[in-house]
């Protein structure tokens, strides 16, 4: 029997991360498998579907009427930390992030629960309390949900938001000359993999948990400030939140564009030294705490990426590392990059200039 950090009594102490083969967004399906399936599915024909699954965008956009559309997403995963309340918070922040990345305002959500039949119900209560706490912070109502018996513990949400259809940020549309900005540090995957092996340093885990449970609402608000200042210029050309497919995986999706919609492919030049990394993340990568998701990402994306000779193996691994509730990757007009960085700072969001967009060339992504 024990009391957790919030003074809540739990009947048994259970190491949640030991109950899952893969933690958080590292548990996603192999991107190669998913990509092969999605390519076989027909394109959407409903004219009200403004953004579907064709470009693996963060959320779908469905037109309701003049000036109003729905932003819809769903996200759930296995435990990434051992504290159930924190697990619930992180799962909620991660699900909400897709709405923020599209520029939307989350308004309602439905919980998704998979829980062992013989699991301690007090643990499930704390998971759901953590999720509800973060949803309240986002001013997003939880209006129901669905649960099943499942040996692998799962938790997350389907989230609905509202947006002006003329103000949608997509994960495609980057233009040559754009600057690439990124918020939040990298390394949640290697740190939480180290946690499963009981090798994560307390300060590393604390920093990663703090970032994973932080809403991307501040980052979205900062980008709206940039748009308001620029008015009709539309300086923000592409936005995506970086999660299980890694920084390089999501960068690939952004660079490929959407030729069917007139958004042509581009190439990225990325500086690995410009990123912020969680304390202990570099050491965790050097020690080989690499998830199966990281290896899948490398296998799927690797042919699109060329690393300069000076990029050490641990930094290569970190750029393929699955992130949970990660930061925003933003392609923005170069003349607006400095204002965007100052706007992020005003909203207490860590952000860095990490690269630039070039005309399409081979390789698709060059890492310096």
N, C-alpha and C positions, 0 to 999 in steps of 0.2 A: 504494500500500500504506500502511496506517496501523494504529496501535494505538488502541483506544478508551480511555475514561476508567478502565476497570477493568484496563488492561494486557493486554487480549485482542487478539491479532492478527487483522485481517480483510484478506482479499486485495485488496479494492477498497473505496474510499470511495463510498458511494451515499447520495444524499439521499432517504431513504425517503418523505418527504412529497411529493416531486415525482412519485412513482409513483402517486399517487391523486388523483382529481378532487375528493374531499371527504375531510376528515380526521376520524377518530374517530367519535363519535356524530352528528356533523353529516352523516354519510353515510347516515343512516337514510332509509327511504322517506318520501315526503311524507305527513304525518299525515292529510291529507284523503283521500288514496288508500287508506291502510290502514284508516281509520275506515269508509269506504264499503264495503270488502270485509268487514270483521268484522261489520258490521251485518247482512249477508246470510246469515251462517252460523248454523246452529241452536244453541240453548243446550244445554249439557251435560245429559245425563239420568242419567249414572252418579252415584248418591248418594254415592260415595266422593270425587268431585271437590268439595272444599270451596271452592276458589277456582279458577276457570278464566279464560278470556280475556274474559269479559263486561264487566268494568270496567277493562280494560287494566292490571291489577295488575302488580306488579313480578315476581312468580313465581306458579307454580301450587302448590296444596296438594292432596295426595292422601292420603286416610285409609288407614292400614295396619291399625290396631287401636286398642284402648282406650289413650288417652294417647300415641299415636304417629302421626305423619303425615310424608310426604315434602314437602320444598320443592324445586321443580325450576324451573330457568331456563336460558336459553341466551343468550349475548351474544358477538358478534365484530364487528370493524370494521377499517377500513383504517388505515395508519400515521398517528399523530397527532404523533409526534416523529421525529427522524432517527436517534437512537441505538436500535439494534435491541433491546438488553437492556432499556432503559427502556420501549420500546414493549410488550414482553412483560409487564413488570411492570404497566403501566397497564391493558392488556387483561385481565389476571387480576384486578386489584383491581376493575375495572368489572364483571366477570362475578360476582364474589363479592358485590358490593354488593346485588344483588337478594335474595339469601338473608338477609343481615343486615337488610334493610329489612322483611322479613316477620317478623323475630324468630327466624329459624332459625339452626342451627349447621351450616355447610358441612362435609361429610365426604368427598365424592369428586367428581371432575371428569373430563371427556373433552375433549381439545384439538380445536380446529377450525382447519385450516390451508388457506389458498389461497396458492400461491406460484408465481411465474413459472418456466416450464420451464428457462429459461437463467439463473435467478437464482443468486447465490452461495450455496452451501449453508452457508457459515460464518455468513452473515447470519441464515439461518433457525435455525441452532443457537443463536445468541445471543438471538434472539426467544424461543425455547422455554426457554432457560435463565432468562431474565428472568421468564417466566410461572411456571416451576417454583419459582423463588426466592420469589415472592409467595404461591404456593399452600402452600409449606412454612411460611411465616410464619403463614398462616391455619389450619395443621394440617389441610389438605384434600388428600387423596391424588389424584394424577393417575394414572388407571388405564388410560388408552388414548386413542384419538382417531381422527381421520380427516383425510386431506389430499387435495387435488386440485390439478392444474395450473391456474393462473389468472393472467391478466396483471395483475389488480389484487391486490396482496398483502392477505391477510386473516388475522386471528388472533383467537382467543378461546376460550371454553370453554362447555360445558354443565355446569352445577354441580348437584349434589344435596345437600340438607341434611336435617336432622331437626328436628322441632318437636312440641311438645305442641299438639294441635288446639284446645285451649281458650286458647292463648296466642298466637294469630296476630294480627299487625298487618296491617291492610289499608290500601289507599290511599283508602278511603271510610269514612264514619262520623263525620266532623267534626260538632260540635254548636254551635249558637249560643252565644256566650259563650266558646268556646275561644280560647286564645292560639295563634298560629302562631309556631313556632320554626324556625330554619334553621341548618344547620351548613355549614362550608366557605365560602370566598368564591365569587363569581361571576366569569365571564369567560374560561373556558378556550377557548370557541369563537372569540372575536375574537382572542385571543392566538395560537392555533395557525393561524388564517387569516392573521394577520400573518406568522407563521413561513414559511408557504408562499410569501409574497411577499418573504421575507428582510427583513422590517421589524420583527420582534419583538426587543425589548430583552432582553439576557441575563438581567437580574434578573427580568423579567416571566415569561420562559419557565421559569426555575428555580423560581419560586414556584408556577406552575401545575403543573409536573411533580411537585413535591413533594406537592402536594395530590392530584393524580390518582393517584399511586402509593401513597397512604395508604389503608389498609383502613378501611372503615366499622365495623369490629368494636368500636372504642372507643365510637362513638356508640350502637351497639346495646346495649353493656354499660351505658352510662349510663342508657338508657331502662329497662332491666331493673331498675336500682336504684330508679328512680321507682316502678315497679310493685310491687317488694318492700316499699317503704315504705308505699305506699297500700293494699296487700293487696287486699281484695275490691272496692275502689272503681273499679278499671280506669280510671285517669285518662287513658291514652293512647288517643285515639279514632281517629286515622288517622296513618299514616306512609307516605312514599314517598321513594325516592331520585330526585333530579333529574338527568336525563340529556339525551338528544337532543331531547326535545320542549320543553325549556326550563323555567325556573321557572314561568312563567305557564301553559305547557301542562300540566304536572303538577298545578299548582294547580287548573286547570279540571277535570281528572279527579277530583280530590279533592272539589271543590265539587259536582259533579253527583250524587254519591252513588250508591246502588243501590236505587231504589224497589222493585224486585222482592224485595229482602231487607229491606224496611222502613227503609232508610237514605236519608232524604229529602235533596233538594238544599238547599244553603245558599249563602250569598254570602261572599266574602272582602273584607276591607279590608287592603291591603298598603301599607306605607311603604317607598318605594324607598331612602330615606336610611338605613334601619336595617340594610341589608345591608352586608357587607364585600365589597369588590371587589379582585381581584388587582392588584398594582402594574402600571401600564401598561394595564389593561383599559379604563378610561374613555377614555384617549387613543387606544387602538386603535379603539374604537367611533366616536370623533369623526372619526378619519381614514378611516372607511368600510371597515374590514376585516371585512365582514359576509359570512358564509357563505350558501350557497344554503339550507342547513337553517334558518338564522335567518329568511330571507324566507318560507320555507314555513310556519314556525311562526306568523309574524305573519299570513299570509293565512288560516290555519286558525282561529286563536284570536282574532284581532283583534276580531271582533264581540262577544265575551264580555267585553272589557276596556275600561274607560274610564280615561283618565289625567287627573289634575288638571292645570290649566294650567301649574303650576310645574315639572312633570316634564320635564326636558330630553330631547331626542331620543336622546342617547347612553345615558341610563339606560333609556329605553323599549327601545332595542335590546338592552341587556344583559339585560333581563328576558325577552326572546324568544330569547336566545342559547343554542344547543345546548351542553349541558355534557357532559363525559366524566368518568366516575367522580366525579360530583358529590356534594353533601351531601344530608342528610335534611331534608325538609319535614315538620314534626310538628304535628298539631292536638292540644292537650292542655288539660285542665281548668285554668282560670285559677289556682286555688288551688295547683296543683302546678308552675306554670311556673318559679318561682324556684328550687325544689329541683332541677328538671330542668337549669336553667342551671348550677347549682353542681355537679351530677353530671357534666355535660359537661366542666366545667373540671377536675374531678378526673381525668378520663380524657384530659386534654390535647386536647380537642376544642373548636375554635372554634365558638361558637354565639351567635345573637342572636335577640331577640324582634322579629319582622318584620311582625306584623299580628294581626288578630283575625277570628273567624268571626261572621257575622251571620245572622239569619233570611233566607231566600231573598227576593231582591229583584232589581230591574233597575238597574244591570248585575250580572252574576254576579260580576265582580271589579272593584273600584275600587282604583286605584293613586294614592296620595297623594304 
